[in-house]
Amino acid sequence: MYAQQAWVKGSIKDEQARPIADVLISIAQQTVLSDANGFFQIAVPAEKDILLQLSKTGFIAQQYPLRLKKEESRLLAVQLKERIFEIKEVVKRADRQRFEAGAIIVDASKANINPSTIGGIEGLIKTLVGSTNELTSQYNVRGGNYDENLVYVNDFEITRPFLVRSGQQEGLSFVNADLTSHVQFSVGGFQSKYGDKMSSVLDITYKKPKQFAGSASLSLLGGSLHIEGASKNNKLTYLVGLRQKTNQYLLQAQPTKGVYNPSFTDVQTLINYKVNEQWEWEFLANYARNRFTFYPEEQTASFGLVNKAYQLRMYYTGAELDQFDTRFTGVSTTYRPNKNLRLKFLASAYSSNEKETYDISGEYLLGELETDLGKANFGQVKTYLGTGVIQNYARNFLQVQQNTIGHRGSYIYKKQVWLWGADWQSISIKDQLLEWERRDSAGFTQPYNPAQLTMMKSYRSTADLSYEKIQGFVQNNFKWNDSLDLTFSVLNTQLLAQKSMHVVLGYDYNAHWGRRPLRITNEVYYKSLWDIVPYEYDNIRIRYFGKNNASGYAYGLETRLYGDLVKNATSWISLGLMKTAEDLNDDFYILKNVSGVDSAVVRPGYIPRPSDQRLMLGMYFEDYMPNNDNIKVHLNFMYGTGLPFGPPDQIRRYWF
């Protein structure tokens, strides 16, 4: 205590406005630590020049020269910048705590070295949460599909192309790892400021460079180039990234042989200008050009049992040509009238022009294989069972224009952090869908109808739609969390927003293996779903039923182990167990006996959702030469159990 004293108190956050605990605040011989919310209070001598020091491992220390009057209380809003340690070409960032359940720490510096068919940030995330396809950047989180995931870059919400059917058509994701400085990923129970989807949030923050730099990479799957820099006074900063991808070599190993010509190009820029201490402007733009051409030739597949095996051979004619062009432009301005208040205004425009066209015919030949090891023709076709023709045709065109105006605000009041925001969206869609599949077996079309030519599958629709959407939220990080989400639409007044309640219990344990740190994270969760819109997968495309006619649930366990198996080389193992199911209000099927005379109507109740995957195992391992850490080995391993399946002509899956 001092004869004449005053007080200094405040909050400490990092560059992403997250509170930092256990920061050491000291003056002379007196020290205190910030609490879990980043708040602190310390008594100081009045009417004297003092030096307040703040420090924490992994962050750049700060000093504040102060002089306070007697009984004065000074409030500080402190931002600590993360310290980066460089060891030759290796960048090691300080470990950070998780501040909320469901959060996953992702190191953006490993995105470009992760051995993956897609690379990037999403390639890392897939090792943590799982995916249904190795060729796509899409990922599934706790029983949801990819449409239920939110993606933000510098507070701008990102939209992906709609018509993409398969991973081989899919180009580069929006997020450019070369431009990324921070990744925050939440698998559920996330804050209301992120929106109203039901699975996850990927929140990306791009760099603010301090000096000129650049990088270039080249591989068999493509290449990338980026430059960054800043003006002499650091008021103007810029990022420019160019990427080119082709997965032609991978596709040539597909079961369907032919000529694959994929080409995906992406250019992106971010310009930031700080007018003064109060005003800051930001401009983000992206253009993506994706082309996919395919001329199939043949396919051979064998299946069956050890003593009863079959072979299917297909011979194709025709081609597929797909074009996906997307453009995004965003402008934001941030106003900070004082240290406690932050106001951000955003405006963005997204447009997409998509074309999916193909006309492919195939002749198939089904034969039974010889399974007797003693026969000379073992493994060859001994009997041909049938032949037929299949034709797939599509002329699908889609144009989307989406304009968004939004606001984000925050205010620090005593020990509370208030957040609020609102968005207005205008969306225009012009859609022409013409797609069908015809099968001809033994001289007649399946399914057989003597009165007309019936297609196995047929989708025909034309739509010219425009609608507006308004949503907002209010959030208090200290006492309560709440969100208000209002959606007005002229599309279908009977279609409601899907709803869910997510309960998460998490536990983190930090330990050491020898002198190396280890961190174990465990979470159990339960999601209750209602008013949900059922859907089916068509490869990675999602076809919705268009009605709120189901309820469901998802529950599971996730555990992850992070550690440096060798010095300065982080590795991890992720294991997830999950079950998810849904009950449609109006589904049933007719069960007939063997003779086909008697039948009964069966209502199946809860059945697995399309994303029901019992087990997901992911592993990332990093090592380097003992005497030269510039020579590294990276191992990426993923394993997932199967997904629900059934006969292709069934509306729902009753066999798995």
Secondary structure, DSSP 8 states (H G I E B T S, - for coil): --SSEEEEEEEEE-TTS-B--S-EEEETTEEEE--TTSEEEEEEETTSEEEEEEE-TTB--EEEEEE--TT-EEEEEEE--B-EEEETTEEEE------STTEEE--GGGTTTS--SS-HHHHHHHHHH--S-TT-S----TT--GGGEEEEETTEE----S---STTT----S--GGGEEEEEEESSS--GGG-S-SSEEEEEEE---SS-EEEEEEETTEEEEEEEEE-TTSSEEEEEEEEEE--HHHHTTSSEEEEEEEEEEEEEEEEEEE-SSSEEEEEEEEEEEEEEEEEEEEEEEEEE-SSSEEEEEEEEEEEEEEEEEEEEEEEEEEE-SSSSEEEEEEEEEEEEEEEEEEEEEEEEEEEEE---TTSTTTTSEEEEEEEEEEEEEEEEEEEEEEEEEEEEEEEEETTEEEEEEEEEEEEEEEEEEEEEEEEEETTEEES--TTS---SEEEEEEEEEEEEEEEEEEEESSS-EEEE-----SS-TT----EEEEEEEEEEEEEEETTEEEEEEEEEEEEEEEEE--EEEETTEEEE-SS--EEEEEEEEEEEEEEEEETTEEEEEEEEEEEEEEEETT--EEEE-TTSS-EEEE---EEE-TT--SEEEEEEEEEEETTEEEEEEEEEEEEE-------TT-SS----
